[in-house]
Amino acid sequence: MKTITTGDLTVLRPPIQAFALLSTGLLSGAFGYGAVNVAYAFRVVPLDVRFTFHTALMQVNGVVMQTTMALAILSSVVLAIVSRRLPRFLAAGAAVLALTSFLVTRFGNVPINGLIKRWAVGPVPADHAAILQRWEMFHVVRTSAAFVAFLLIVVVVVAGDRLMKSRTGPVPAV
């Protein structure tokens, strides 16, 4: 029985790169759209509209975004496995950033989403503005992490082959 090595897996690198690029791009794009468009809309509509829409949006987003985050993490990890040298570290960094995005969402945004869900049908606390501002700060953090993860995968896909070829001697001075 033949043992599979990472060298054997390099033939899978192009589709893995494409999948990592797609999943991190979708994650970054979805969070970016939310940061630019949805968050702005949330700020200009009456609170009752915001809370009702936010609650409805989170019912759909929960499954979609968790799946997208999981795929971004998984595809980045697999890309790190089939890569070597600097691209391996860049892909692993993208996986860590996608994981960061998930953790910020899970432990930052999701608890506040639960509060907003209650506010949509009940009393709104006096400190709601500070809590909403904290939700937006968490959103900026997770969006930034997802965007940098996407950029790292872009670098791996665009320049990965050049980055994997290391010079054996010192780098000449320019």
C-alpha positions as CSV (number, residue, x, y, z in Angstrom):
1,M,0.0,0.0,0.0
2,K,1.4,3.4,-1.0
3,T,1.7,6.1,1.6
4,I,0.4,9.5,0.5
5,T,2.9,12.3,1.1
6,T,2.4,16.1,0.9
7,G,4.3,15.9,-2.4
8,D,1.6,13.7,-3.8
9,L,-1.0,16.2,-2.6
10,T,0.5,19.0,-4.7
11,V,-1.5,17.9,-7.7
12,L,-4.6,18.8,-5.6
13,R,-3.2,22.3,-4.9
14,P,-5.0,24.2,-7.8
15,P,-8.5,23.1,-6.8
16,I,-7.7,23.6,-3.1
17,Q,-6.4,27.1,-3.9
18,A,-9.6,27.9,-5.8
19,F,-11.8,26.6,-2.9
20,A,-9.8,28.6,-0.3
21,L,-10.0,31.7,-2.5
22,L,-13.7,31.3,-2.9
23,S,-14.5,30.5,0.7
24,T,-12.3,33.3,2.2
25,G,-13.6,35.7,-0.5
26,L,-17.2,34.9,0.3
27,L,-16.6,35.4,4.0
28,S,-14.8,38.7,3.5
29,G,-17.3,39.9,1.0
30,A,-20.3,39.0,3.2
31,F,-18.9,40.7,6.3
32,G,-17.7,43.6,4.2
33,Y,-21.2,44.1,2.7
34,G,-22.6,44.0,6.2
35,A,-20.1,46.5,7.4
36,V,-20.7,49.0,4.6
37,N,-24.4,48.6,3.8
38,V,-26.3,46.8,6.5
39,A,-24.6,48.6,9.5
40,Y,-25.2,51.9,7.8
41,A,-28.9,51.0,7.3
42,F,-29.2,49.9,10.9
43,R,-28.0,53.3,12.0
44,V,-30.6,55.3,10.0
45,V,-33.8,53.4,10.6
46,P,-35.9,53.6,13.8
47,L,-34.8,51.3,16.6
48,D,-37.8,49.0,16.4
49,V,-37.2,48.5,12.6
50,R,-33.5,47.8,13.3
51,F,-34.2,45.3,16.0
52,T,-36.9,43.5,14.0
53,F,-34.7,43.4,10.8
54,H,-31.6,42.4,12.8
55,T,-33.4,39.5,14.4
56,A,-34.8,38.3,11.1
57,L,-31.4,38.6,9.4
58,M,-29.6,36.7,12.2
59,Q,-32.0,33.8,11.8
60,V,-30.7,33.2,8.3
61,N,-27.1,34.5,8.8
62,G,-26.5,32.0,11.7
63,V,-26.4,29.0,9.4
64,V,-25.0,30.7,6.3
65,M,-22.1,32.5,8.0
66,Q,-21.1,29.7,10.3
67,T,-20.9,27.4,7.3
68,T,-18.9,30.0,5.4
69,M,-16.5,30.5,8.3
70,A,-16.0,26.7,8.7
71,L,-15.3,26.4,5.0
72,A,-12.8,29.3,5.1
73,I,-11.0,27.7,8.1
74,L,-11.0,24.2,6.6
75,S,-9.9,25.2,3.1
76,S,-7.1,27.4,4.5
77,V,-5.9,24.5,6.7
78,V,-5.9,22.1,3.8
79,L,-4.1,24.6,1.6
80,A,-1.4,25.0,4.3
81,I,-1.0,21.2,4.4
82,V,-0.4,21.0,0.6
83,S,1.8,24.0,0.5
84,R,5.4,24.5,1.5
85,R,7.6,27.2,2.9
86,L,6.1,30.7,3.1
87,P,2.8,29.8,1.4
88,R,2.2,27.2,4.1
89,F,2.6,29.9,6.8
90,L,0.4,32.4,4.9
91,A,-2.4,29.8,4.5
92,A,-2.1,28.8,8.1
93,G,-2.3,32.5,9.0
94,A,-5.4,32.8,6.9
95,A,-6.9,29.8,8.8
96,V,-6.1,31.5,12.2
97,L,-7.7,34.7,11.0
98,A,-10.8,32.9,9.8
99,L,-10.9,31.1,13.2
100,T,-10.6,34.5,14.8
101,S,-13.5,35.7,12.8
102,F,-15.5,32.8,14.1
103,L,-14.5,33.3,17.7
104,V,-15.3,37.0,17.7
105,T,-18.7,36.2,16.1
106,R,-19.5,33.4,18.6
107,F,-18.4,35.2,21.7
108,G,-18.8,38.8,20.7
109,N,-21.7,39.3,18.2
110,V,-23.9,36.3,19.0
111,P,-24.6,37.2,22.6
112,I,-25.5,40.7,21.6
113,N,-27.7,39.3,18.9
114,G,-29.6,37.5,21.7
115,L,-30.1,40.8,23.5
116,I,-31.3,42.5,20.3
117,K,-33.8,39.6,19.8
118,R,-35.3,40.3,23.2
119,W,-35.3,44.1,22.6
120,A,-37.4,43.6,19.4
121,V,-40.3,42.3,21.5
122,G,-39.7,43.9,24.9
123,P,-38.1,46.9,26.7
124,V,-34.9,48.4,25.5
125,P,-32.3,49.1,28.2
126,A,-30.9,52.6,28.7
127,D,-27.4,51.5,27.7
128,H,-28.5,50.0,24.3
129,A,-26.4,52.5,22.3
130,A,-23.2,51.4,24.0
131,I,-24.1,47.7,23.4
132,L,-24.9,48.3,19.8
133,Q,-21.6,50.2,19.4
134,R,-19.8,47.1,20.9
135,W,-21.6,44.9,18.4
136,E,-20.3,47.1,15.6
137,M,-16.8,47.0,17.0
138,F,-16.9,43.2,17.1
139,H,-18.2,43.3,13.5
140,V,-15.2,45.5,12.4
141,V,-12.8,43.1,14.1
142,R,-14.3,40.0,12.4
143,T,-14.6,41.7,9.1
144,S,-10.9,42.8,9.2
145,A,-9.8,39.3,10.2
146,A,-11.8,37.8,7.3
147,F,-10.4,40.4,4.8
148,V,-6.8,39.8,5.8
149,A,-7.4,36.1,5.6
150,F,-8.7,36.6,2.1
151,L,-5.7,38.7,1.2
152,L,-3.3,36.0,2.5
153,I,-5.0,33.4,0.3
154,V,-4.8,35.8,-2.7
155,V,-1.0,36.1,-2.1
156,V,-0.7,32.3,-1.9
157,V,-2.7,31.8,-5.1
158,V,-1.0,34.6,-7.1
159,A,2.6,34.3,-5.9
160,G,2.6,30.9,-4.2
161,D,4.8,29.1,-6.7
162,R,7.4,31.8,-6.6
163,L,7.3,32.0,-2.8
164,M,7.8,28.2,-2.5
165,K,11.0,28.3,-4.5
166,S,13.7,29.4,-2.1
167,R,17.1,30.6,-3.1
168,T,20.0,28.4,-1.9
169,G,22.4,31.3,-1.5
170,P,22.1,34.8,0.0
171,V,19.7,37.2,-1.6
172,P,21.6,39.7,-3.7
173,A,21.6,43.3,-2.7
174,V,19.6,45.7,-4.9
